[in-house]
Amino acid sequence: ERFFQPDGAIDQGTGIGLPLAKKLIELHGGRIEVESLVNTGSLFTIYVPMGKDHLPADSLIEGDVDYESIHQSPLLPESDLHSKDKT
């Protein structure tokens, strides 16, 4: 299920993180594995092949990247990242 929030969850969220990560990993020819223990937690392991030989040629973009034109900024202000008050 793409949008799943377990009952009694500590943090609220949309539940889209893991399905999105899984899709991105699979698009790169990788896989994700999970080991879970009830009332203990879960361990997620990802495997992504190195290089690009395993990818379809028509999915690759060749050429130089103009890193100066890429604007990177955090999605949340730093103060929100460490805030426990989600009201």
PyMOL commands that place a pseudoatom at each C-alpha (Angstrom):
pseudoatom trace, name=CA, resn=GLU, resi=1, chain=A, elem=C, hetatm=0, pos=[0.000, 0.000, 0.000]
pseudoatom trace, name=CA, resn=ARG, resi=2, chain=A, elem=C, hetatm=0, pos=[1.428, 3.348, -0.957]
pseudoatom trace, name=CA, resn=PHE, resi=3, chain=A, elem=C, hetatm=0, pos=[-0.275, 5.461, 1.749]
pseudoatom trace, name=CA, resn=PHE, resi=4, chain=A, elem=C, hetatm=0, pos=[-0.238, 3.477, 4.973]
pseudoatom trace, name=CA, resn=GLN, resi=5, chain=A, elem=C, hetatm=0, pos=[-0.121, 4.896, 8.483]
pseudoatom trace, name=CA, resn=PRO, resi=6, chain=A, elem=C, hetatm=0, pos=[-0.086, 2.248, 11.215]
pseudoatom trace, name=CA, resn=ASP, resi=7, chain=A, elem=C, hetatm=0, pos=[-2.345, 2.792, 14.212]
pseudoatom trace, name=CA, resn=GLY, resi=8, chain=A, elem=C, hetatm=0, pos=[-0.462, 4.268, 17.137]
pseudoatom trace, name=CA, resn=ALA, resi=9, chain=A, elem=C, hetatm=0, pos=[2.387, 5.608, 15.003]
pseudoatom trace, name=CA, resn=ILE, resi=10, chain=A, elem=C, hetatm=0, pos=[4.636, 8.081, 16.802]
pseudoatom trace, name=CA, resn=ASP, resi=11, chain=A, elem=C, hetatm=0, pos=[5.191, 10.357, 13.807]
pseudoatom trace, name=CA, resn=GLN, resi=12, chain=A, elem=C, hetatm=0, pos=[2.527, 11.304, 11.296]
pseudoatom trace, name=CA, resn=GLY, resi=13, chain=A, elem=C, hetatm=0, pos=[3.336, 11.078, 7.605]
pseudoatom trace, name=CA, resn=THR, resi=14, chain=A, elem=C, hetatm=0, pos=[1.940, 10.197, 4.216]
pseudoatom trace, name=CA, resn=GLY, resi=15, chain=A, elem=C, hetatm=0, pos=[3.573, 6.772, 4.131]
pseudoatom trace, name=CA, resn=ILE, resi=16, chain=A, elem=C, hetatm=0, pos=[4.928, 7.375, 0.630]
pseudoatom trace, name=CA, resn=GLY, resi=17, chain=A, elem=C, hetatm=0, pos=[8.637, 7.282, 1.574]
pseudoatom trace, name=CA, resn=LEU, resi=18, chain=A, elem=C, hetatm=0, pos=[9.310, 3.553, 1.330]
pseudoatom trace, name=CA, resn=PRO, resi=19, chain=A, elem=C, hetatm=0, pos=[7.310, 2.940, -1.878]
pseudoatom trace, name=CA, resn=LEU, resi=20, chain=A, elem=C, hetatm=0, pos=[9.033, 5.919, -3.487]
pseudoatom trace, name=CA, resn=ALA, resi=21, chain=A, elem=C, hetatm=0, pos=[12.473, 4.687, -2.398]
pseudoatom trace, name=CA, resn=LYS, resi=22, chain=A, elem=C, hetatm=0, pos=[11.653, 1.178, -3.667]
pseudoatom trace, name=CA, resn=LYS, resi=23, chain=A, elem=C, hetatm=0, pos=[10.610, 2.516, -7.072]
pseudoatom trace, name=CA, resn=LEU, resi=24, chain=A, elem=C, hetatm=0, pos=[13.759, 4.642, -7.413]
pseudoatom trace, name=CA, resn=ILE, resi=25, chain=A, elem=C, hetatm=0, pos=[15.977, 1.715, -6.426]
pseudoatom trace, name=CA, resn=GLU, resi=26, chain=A, elem=C, hetatm=0, pos=[14.231, -0.578, -8.926]
pseudoatom trace, name=CA, resn=LEU, resi=27, chain=A, elem=C, hetatm=0, pos=[14.569, 2.036, -11.693]
pseudoatom trace, name=CA, resn=HIS, resi=28, chain=A, elem=C, hetatm=0, pos=[18.321, 1.840, -11.126]
pseudoatom trace, name=CA, resn=GLY, resi=29, chain=A, elem=C, hetatm=0, pos=[18.280, -1.952, -11.396]
pseudoatom trace, name=CA, resn=GLY, resi=30, chain=A, elem=C, hetatm=0, pos=[18.508, -2.521, -7.658]
pseudoatom trace, name=CA, resn=ARG, resi=31, chain=A, elem=C, hetatm=0, pos=[16.432, -4.129, -4.970]
pseudoatom trace, name=CA, resn=ILE, resi=32, chain=A, elem=C, hetatm=0, pos=[15.442, -3.490, -1.370]
pseudoatom trace, name=CA, resn=GLU, resi=33, chain=A, elem=C, hetatm=0, pos=[15.161, -6.103, 1.373]
pseudoatom trace, name=CA, resn=VAL, resi=34, chain=A, elem=C, hetatm=0, pos=[13.590, -5.789, 4.799]
pseudoatom trace, name=CA, resn=GLU, resi=35, chain=A, elem=C, hetatm=0, pos=[13.956, -7.713, 8.042]
pseudoatom trace, name=CA, resn=SER, resi=36, chain=A, elem=C, hetatm=0, pos=[11.448, -6.877, 10.772]
pseudoatom trace, name=CA, resn=LEU, resi=37, chain=A, elem=C, hetatm=0, pos=[11.030, -7.910, 14.374]
pseudoatom trace, name=CA, resn=VAL, resi=38, chain=A, elem=C, hetatm=0, pos=[7.760, -7.110, 16.132]
pseudoatom trace, name=CA, resn=ASN, resi=39, chain=A, elem=C, hetatm=0, pos=[8.185, -4.426, 18.821]
pseudoatom trace, name=CA, resn=THR, resi=40, chain=A, elem=C, hetatm=0, pos=[11.866, -4.072, 17.882]
pseudoatom trace, name=CA, resn=GLY, resi=41, chain=A, elem=C, hetatm=0, pos=[12.187, -2.429, 14.486]
pseudoatom trace, name=CA, resn=SER, resi=42, chain=A, elem=C, hetatm=0, pos=[13.073, -3.008, 10.873]
pseudoatom trace, name=CA, resn=LEU, resi=43, chain=A, elem=C, hetatm=0, pos=[16.307, -3.195, 8.902]
pseudoatom trace, name=CA, resn=PHE, resi=44, chain=A, elem=C, hetatm=0, pos=[16.180, -2.076, 5.264]
pseudoatom trace, name=CA, resn=THR, resi=45, chain=A, elem=C, hetatm=0, pos=[19.059, -3.074, 2.988]
pseudoatom trace, name=CA, resn=ILE, resi=46, chain=A, elem=C, hetatm=0, pos=[19.378, -1.708, -0.530]
pseudoatom trace, name=CA, resn=TYR, resi=47, chain=A, elem=C, hetatm=0, pos=[21.418, -3.114, -3.383]
pseudoatom trace, name=CA, resn=VAL, resi=48, chain=A, elem=C, hetatm=0, pos=[22.144, -0.944, -6.419]
pseudoatom trace, name=CA, resn=PRO, resi=49, chain=A, elem=C, hetatm=0, pos=[24.480, -2.128, -9.198]
pseudoatom trace, name=CA, resn=MET, resi=50, chain=A, elem=C, hetatm=0, pos=[27.540, 0.026, -9.825]
pseudoatom trace, name=CA, resn=GLY, resi=51, chain=A, elem=C, hetatm=0, pos=[28.096, 1.661, -13.163]
pseudoatom trace, name=CA, resn=LYS, resi=52, chain=A, elem=C, hetatm=0, pos=[25.605, 2.016, -15.985]
pseudoatom trace, name=CA, resn=ASP, resi=53, chain=A, elem=C, hetatm=0, pos=[26.094, -1.110, -18.107]
pseudoatom trace, name=CA, resn=HIS, resi=54, chain=A, elem=C, hetatm=0, pos=[22.941, -2.715, -16.651]
pseudoatom trace, name=CA, resn=LEU, resi=55, chain=A, elem=C, hetatm=0, pos=[20.718, 0.237, -17.660]
pseudoatom trace, name=CA, resn=PRO, resi=56, chain=A, elem=C, hetatm=0, pos=[18.940, 0.573, -21.023]
pseudoatom trace, name=CA, resn=ALA, resi=57, chain=A, elem=C, hetatm=0, pos=[20.895, 2.911, -23.318]
pseudoatom trace, name=CA, resn=ASP, resi=58, chain=A, elem=C, hetatm=0, pos=[17.801, 5.012, -24.048]
pseudoatom trace, name=CA, resn=SER, resi=59, chain=A, elem=C, hetatm=0, pos=[17.381, 5.786, -20.340]
pseudoatom trace, name=CA, resn=LEU, resi=60, chain=A, elem=C, hetatm=0, pos=[20.805, 7.431, -20.008]
pseudoatom trace, name=CA, resn=ILE, resi=61, chain=A, elem=C, hetatm=0, pos=[21.530, 11.121, -20.396]
pseudoatom trace, name=CA, resn=GLU, resi=62, chain=A, elem=C, hetatm=0, pos=[25.075, 11.691, -21.572]
pseudoatom trace, name=CA, resn=GLY, resi=63, chain=A, elem=C, hetatm=0, pos=[27.013, 14.920, -21.424]
pseudoatom trace, name=CA, resn=ASP, resi=64, chain=A, elem=C, hetatm=0, pos=[28.329, 17.446, -18.980]
pseudoatom trace, name=CA, resn=VAL, resi=65, chain=A, elem=C, hetatm=0, pos=[26.184, 18.615, -16.102]
pseudoatom trace, name=CA, resn=ASP, resi=66, chain=A, elem=C, hetatm=0, pos=[26.118, 22.338, -15.395]
pseudoatom trace, name=CA, resn=TYR, resi=67, chain=A, elem=C, hetatm=0, pos=[26.203, 22.151, -11.607]
pseudoatom trace, name=CA, resn=GLU, resi=68, chain=A, elem=C, hetatm=0, pos=[26.099, 25.944, -11.338]
pseudoatom trace, name=CA, resn=SER, resi=69, chain=A, elem=C, hetatm=0, pos=[22.570, 25.954, -12.766]
pseudoatom trace, name=CA, resn=ILE, resi=70, chain=A, elem=C, hetatm=0, pos=[21.274, 23.401, -10.271]
pseudoatom trace, name=CA, resn=HIS, resi=71, chain=A, elem=C, hetatm=0, pos=[19.732, 25.156, -7.288]
pseudoatom trace, name=CA, resn=GLN, resi=72, chain=A, elem=C, hetatm=0, pos=[19.756, 23.048, -4.159]
pseudoatom trace, name=CA, resn=SER, resi=73, chain=A, elem=C, hetatm=0, pos=[17.895, 24.044, -1.050]
pseudoatom trace, name=CA, resn=PRO, resi=74, chain=A, elem=C, hetatm=0, pos=[16.538, 22.067, 1.886]
pseudoatom trace, name=CA, resn=LEU, resi=75, chain=A, elem=C, hetatm=0, pos=[12.903, 21.028, 1.702]
pseudoatom trace, name=CA, resn=LEU, resi=76, chain=A, elem=C, hetatm=0, pos=[12.403, 22.066, 5.317]
pseudoatom trace, name=CA, resn=PRO, resi=77, chain=A, elem=C, hetatm=0, pos=[14.094, 24.806, 7.304]
pseudoatom trace, name=CA, resn=GLU, resi=78, chain=A, elem=C, hetatm=0, pos=[16.786, 23.405, 9.620]
pseudoatom trace, name=CA, resn=SER, resi=79, chain=A, elem=C, hetatm=0, pos=[14.667, 24.318, 12.665]
pseudoatom trace, name=CA, resn=ASP, resi=80, chain=A, elem=C, hetatm=0, pos=[11.795, 22.112, 11.408]
pseudoatom trace, name=CA, resn=LEU, resi=81, chain=A, elem=C, hetatm=0, pos=[14.037, 19.078, 10.925]
pseudoatom trace, name=CA, resn=HIS, resi=82, chain=A, elem=C, hetatm=0, pos=[14.663, 18.721, 14.649]
pseudoatom trace, name=CA, resn=SER, resi=83, chain=A, elem=C, hetatm=0, pos=[11.275, 19.819, 15.927]
pseudoatom trace, name=CA, resn=LYS, resi=84, chain=A, elem=C, hetatm=0, pos=[9.216, 17.204, 17.757]
pseudoatom trace, name=CA, resn=ASP, resi=85, chain=A, elem=C, hetatm=0, pos=[6.158, 19.464, 17.900]
pseudoatom trace, name=CA, resn=LYS, resi=86, chain=A, elem=C, hetatm=0, pos=[4.307, 18.585, 14.662]
pseudoatom trace, name=CA, resn=THR, resi=87, chain=A, elem=C, hetatm=0, pos=[1.205, 20.718, 15.318]
for i in range(1, 87): cmd.bond("trace and resi %d" % i, "trace and resi %d" % (i + 1))
show_as sticks, trace
zoom trace
